[in-house]
């Protein structure tokens, strides 16, 4: 199961390493799974199926831990999250259906290039105040909101709802087709397209990824790919990191968060491009 690794002897290391993953996931809105899978497979020698199973549990933990704090503090836009989850889930179902019928190598390369260019473009948008004017559809769906800043609660308006909904459908489709998390596309769509403030985009993504991961985790659990010792160790570490991330986000510079997000996305983009070229994806 674990390629010669006795997980119980490595529990302290797993918890410590997973805490870093949870911190990163909470601050960027990507979920701890971005780091957990390569960490478990490359560093700890865990079979990738069990690594993915533990990763999905960790994503739920990140979402539960950080999202609860973000909702309480007033960052997360719950109405946006629930509305866009319809598109993401629908796209994931379509992607899963197409997974055995479409060659994914070229898609992975294109996706990696799009991710890299989007991450670099996100650095150019430094404002964290959202769109200046209201959108008719957003107003009708009551998607506009306010979030805490140093000057008190600052209102923002949501823009280009149909385009954002479409991008979420694509995000879900890529998730189902390539077997990856779609937190990166979610944050980019909400931040750059729908013009949500960056902190609102990352916290709302944290809530959404937990909903998506729950369904996938059920599948892996039913197939026996969730090892209790491994998953619980990772979950504890990720949850601790996520709770710390929730505290740090309130005082962190928006541009610093953008730099962190862009750096992680560029690494992911490189992995996707390399995986597509070598046929690993």
N, C-alpha and C positions, 0 to 999 in steps of 0.2 A: 504493500500500500504506500509506504513512505520512502522507498528507495534507500533502505538501510538507516533511516533516522528514527531514533526513539524520541518521540515528541515530548514525552513526560520529563525527560532529562533537560529539555530545552525550553521549558515553560517560561522561566524568567526572561530569557532572550526573546522569545516569541512575544511576550507581553510588552517588553520595551520597544522592540522594533515595530510592533503594531500600533503602539502609541504615537510614534512618529507618523505613521501612515494615516491614522485617524485625525491627527492635527492638520496634516496637509489637506486631507479630504474635506474637513470642516471649513477651512479657510478659503478653499478654491471652489467648493460646490461640486467637486468631481467624485466624492466618495472615496473611502480608503482602499477600495478594490483596485484602483489604478496602480497602487504600489504593492498591495498585498500579493497578487498573483506572481509577479516576477520575483518578489522577495522570497516567497515560500518555495518556488520552484528552483530558482538559481542559487539562493543562499542556503536554504535548509534542505534542499533535495526532495521536496514533497512532490508526489505525483500530481500532475496538473489538474486532473479531475477533482481531487480532494482540495487542491489549492483554490480552485474556482468555487467549490462548495463553501469553504471557509470564508472566501472573499465575499460571497453573497450574504452570508450571515453578518460579516463585518460591515457591509454597506447598510444593512438594516439597522445595525447598532449605531453607526454614524448618524443615520437619518433620525433614529429615535432620540439619541443623545443630544446632538446639535440642534436638530429641528425643533425640539421641544423648547429649548432655551431661546432660539431665534424667534419663535412664535410669541413666547412670553415677553420678549423685549421689543416686539413690534417690527422686526425686520421682514419676516416672511409674508408674501402676498398669497394667502391661502386660495383666494378665488382664481388667481392666475394659475396656480399650481394645479388645481382640480380641473380647470378648463383645458389646459394644455396636456394634462395626463391622458385625456381622451385621444388626442392625436398620437401621442407617443405609444400608447398601448396598441392602437390600431396599426400603426406602422410596424411595431415589433411582431405582431401576428403575421403580417404580410411578409416581412423579412424572414421569419422562421419558415414560412411556406416556400419561399424562393431559395432558401439556403442550399437545398439539394439539387436545384435546377439551374443555378447561375454560377459562372466562374467568378470567384471573388478576388482573384489576384489583382486584376486591373482596377477593380472598385477600391481595393485597399490602398493602392498607390494614389489614385485620384483623391480619395478621402484624406490621406496624409498630407497631400499638397494643399488641399482646401483648409485643413486644420492649421497648418503652418502659416498660411497667408492670413487667415482670420485672427490667429493669435497675435501676429505682428500688427494687424490693423487695430486690434483692441487697445494696444498701447497708445495709440494716437488720440483716443478719446479719454480725456482726463477729467471731464466734468462728472460729478456724482449727484447731479440734481435731477436727472431724468429729462423727459421731453417738456418743452415749454407750453405746448398747447394740447388740448384734449382731443381724443379720437372718438368719432361718433359711435363706432362699434364698442370700443372700450367703455365709453360712458354708459351705453345701453346695458352692457353686461356688468357694470359697476366694478371694473377691474382697476381703476385708479386707486391710489393709496397714499400713505405717508410713512416715513421712517425716521428713527431718531438720529439726530446729528448734534454737534456741539451747540448749535443755535436753537435746539428744541426740535420738535417733530416737523419735518419738511415734506410738503406734499409733492407728488410727482404724477405724471400722466403717462399712460400706456399708449403706444403708437403701433400702427401697422399690424393689427391683430391677425388678419387673414394670412399674411406672409409669415408671421411668427408661428401660427398654427401649422402651416405647411412645412416649415422647417422642423417643427417638432415631430411631424409625421415621418420626415426623412430621417431624423435622429433615431426614432424608434425602429425604422426599417433597417438602418445600418447596424443597430444593436442586435436585431434578430438575424440579420444576414451574415455579419462578420463575427458575432459572438463577443462583442465589446460593450463596455458601458457607454452610454450616450450623454453623460454629464457634461462633457466638453461642448457638444453642440447645443445643449440646453442653455448653458450659461451664455455662450456666444449669441444665440438667437434672442434671448431675453435682454441681454446687454446692448448689443449692437443694432439689432433689428427693431425690437419692441421698445427700446430706449428706457428700460428700467435702470435705476441706479445700480452700480456694480454690486454693492453689498446686498441689495434686494435680490438681484439675479442669482448670486451664489447661495444665499440662504433658501430661496425658493427652490433652486435645483436640489439642495440637500433634502428637502421634504419630498420632492418628486421621485428621486432615485430610490428611496426606501420603498415606495409603492411598487415600482417596477421590479425591484430586486426580490420582493416577497414572493411574487409569482414564480420567478425563476428558481428561487431557493427551494420551493416546494417540489419542483421537478427533480432537482439534485438530491434532495432528501429521500424522495421515493425510490431513487435508483441506488441509494446506499453510499453516496459520495460526500456525506457530511459526517466527518469523524468528530465525535463529541469532545475529545480532549483537545484536538487541534482547533476546532471551531470555537470552543469556549475560551481558550487562551487568547486567540486572535480577537475575539469579541470584546473581552475585558480590556485588552490594550487599546483597541480602536475606540472604545467608548470613553476611556480616560482621555485619550488624545482629542476626541471630538468635543468633550466638555471643556477642555482647555482652549481649544480653538474657538469655541463660542464666546469665551471670555475675551480672548485676544482680538476677535474681529471688531468688537465695539470701539477699541482704541487704535486699531491698525490704520495706517494710511491707505487710502483707496489706491493710490498709484503703486504702493508697495505690493498690495494684493494683486494688482494687475501684472506686475513684474513676475510675481510668484506663479500666477496662473499661466502666463505666457510661457514661462520657462518649462513648466510641466507639460503644457500642450505641445511645445516644440519637440520635447523628448518623445512624447506619444506619437507625434506625426512621423518622426524618424523611424520609430518602431514599426508603424503601419506601412510606410514606404518600403523599408527593408524586408518586412514580412511578405509584402506583395511581390516584390522582385524575386525573393528566394522561394516563394511558394509556401511559406509557413502559414499564411492567412487564407 
